[in-house]
Amino acid sequence: MFVPKNSVEITGDVRYYQTTGKRGFCPNRGSSLFDDPAVENPEELLSGMLGICAGSLDDLSQYKTEIDILLAGRLRGNVIL
């Protein structure tokens, strides 16, 4: 799911992998936590957004799907804000 970067506070230990943007991982288990696509062009869809891995959230029921990307490969409960 994607949320505005300025609405998220990241605390605790995170390991980063630098790509075009950067990806955050749990340093203990290696689980993906988030993806910062580093798109800052206001014309781009993901500009200023941070991708949170839905599997890292405790309760998906509080989120409402607004946009679904990759419809052919959609997982149930996949939420994108």
C-alpha positions as CSV (number, residue, x, y, z in Angstrom):
1,M,0.0,0.0,0.0
2,F,1.2,3.5,-0.7
3,V,1.0,6.4,1.7
4,P,2.4,9.9,1.7
5,K,6.0,9.8,3.0
6,N,5.3,12.7,5.4
7,S,2.5,10.7,7.1
8,V,4.9,7.9,8.2
9,E,7.4,7.9,11.1
10,I,9.9,5.0,10.9
11,T,11.3,3.9,14.2
12,G,13.4,1.0,15.3
13,D,16.2,-0.9,13.5
14,V,15.9,-1.0,9.7
15,R,18.4,-2.2,7.2
16,Y,18.4,-0.5,3.8
17,Y,19.1,-1.7,0.3
18,Q,19.8,1.0,-2.2
19,T,18.1,0.6,-5.6
20,T,16.7,3.4,-7.7
21,G,15.1,4.4,-4.5
22,K,15.7,2.4,-1.3
23,R,14.1,-0.6,0.4
24,G,13.8,-1.1,4.1
25,F,14.1,-4.6,5.7
26,C,13.9,-6.1,9.2
27,P,17.5,-6.6,10.3
28,N,16.6,-9.8,12.2
29,R,14.4,-11.7,9.8
30,G,15.0,-9.9,6.5
31,S,11.3,-9.3,5.9
32,S,10.5,-6.4,3.5
33,L,9.0,-3.5,5.4
34,F,8.7,-0.6,2.9
35,D,9.9,0.7,-0.5
36,D,10.8,4.3,-1.2
37,P,10.6,4.6,-5.0
38,A,12.4,8.0,-4.9
39,V,10.1,9.5,-7.4
40,E,10.0,13.3,-6.7
41,N,8.4,14.4,-10.0
42,P,4.9,15.8,-9.2
43,E,3.7,14.4,-12.5
44,E,4.5,10.9,-11.5
45,L,1.8,8.7,-9.8
46,L,4.1,7.7,-6.8
47,S,5.7,11.0,-6.3
48,G,6.1,11.7,-2.5
49,M,4.7,8.2,-1.6
50,L,6.1,5.4,0.4
51,G,5.2,1.8,-0.3
52,I,4.4,-0.1,2.9
53,C,4.4,-3.9,2.6
54,A,0.9,-5.0,3.6
55,G,2.3,-8.1,5.2
56,S,4.1,-6.0,7.8
57,L,0.9,-4.6,9.2
58,D,-1.0,-6.3,12.0
59,D,-4.6,-5.5,10.8
60,L,-5.5,-4.7,7.2
61,S,-9.2,-4.4,8.0
62,Q,-8.8,-0.7,8.9
63,Y,-7.6,0.2,5.3
64,K,-9.8,0.7,2.3
65,T,-8.7,-0.1,-1.2
66,E,-8.8,3.0,-3.4
67,I,-6.6,1.8,-6.3
68,D,-5.7,-1.7,-7.3
69,I,-2.5,-2.1,-9.4
70,L,-1.7,-5.4,-11.3
71,L,-5.2,-6.7,-11.3
72,A,-4.2,-10.1,-12.8
73,G,-1.9,-10.8,-9.8
74,R,-4.0,-9.2,-7.1
75,L,-3.9,-10.8,-3.7
76,R,-6.9,-10.8,-1.4
77,G,-6.5,-8.1,1.2
78,N,-3.9,-6.2,-0.9
79,V,-4.5,-2.6,0.0
80,I,-3.2,0.5,-1.8
81,L,-4.2,3.9,-0.4
